[in-house]
Amino acid sequence: MKRAVRLLSSIAIIALLPLMAHAQAELNHAFLWTQADGMQDLGTIPGWQNSIAYAISDSGEVVGYDSNTAGNVTAFRWTVKAGMQHLPGASMTWSVAVAVNNSGDVAGGYYPTGTTTSRGFIWTQAAGFQDIGTLGGSTTGVGG
């Protein structure tokens, strides 16, 4: 009898999973997971619907991007003290942060306003947003 109850519970959970996945298919939220606290939803920046995280530093700083219904994508950084914020100086049309080091320096890619060519960037607390240029071509590709 115990086996039948466990089986029925499992079937009920399995049956609910597709419904839950369908209901949440439109929204993505970056999260932070620790063994002590489990999963923490990092949310989104107000007015933006989705957030995707790409990297985390040893100090727990998270970087990635937010997107909205207009199709805009913008780089974010998240810290325990400040929460999620747009990366100052990054394009509000299309920018993605893909790496962060233990000093809080962020690397990523963006499309400069009015162009269709991607460029790489470095962002630091001291110098802010900086285009890193190219190796002679017209674009800089950034992996994520």
C-alpha positions, 0 to 999 in steps of 0.5 A, a space after each residue: 500500500 505504501 508503494 502505491 501511495 508513493 507511486 500516486 504521489 510521483 505521478 501527480 508531481 510528474 503531471 504537474 511539472 509540464 503545467 508549471 513549466 508552461 506557465 513559467 515559460 515566458 519569464 526567466 530570472 537569474 538566481 544565486 545558489 548556495 549550499 547554506 541558503 539554496 536558490 535565491 531569485 535575483 529578480 529583474 530590474 524594474 520594468 524589465 521582464 527577464 534576467 539571465 546570469 552568465 558569471 559569478 565572482 568568488 565574492 558573489 558578484 553576478 553579471 548577465 543581462 535583462 531583457 524587456 518586451 520591446 526586445 531590448 537587452 542590457 547588461 546588469 551586475 548584481 551585488 549583495 549590497 546594491 542588488 541588480 543594477 544596469 551596468 553604468 554606461 552599457 547600451 540600453 538597446 543591446 549589451 550583455 555582461 559575460 564575465 566578472 573577476 574578483 576585483 569586480 571588473 566586468 567583460 561583455 559585448 554590446 552594439 553601439 547605438 545606431 550600428 549593427 556591429 558587435 563590440 567588446 567592452 570592459 567595465 571597471 568601478 574606477 574607469 566605467 564603461 570602455 570599448 575594447 576595440 578590435 584586432 583590425 576587423 569591424 567587430 569584436 565577438 564575445 562568448 557567453 
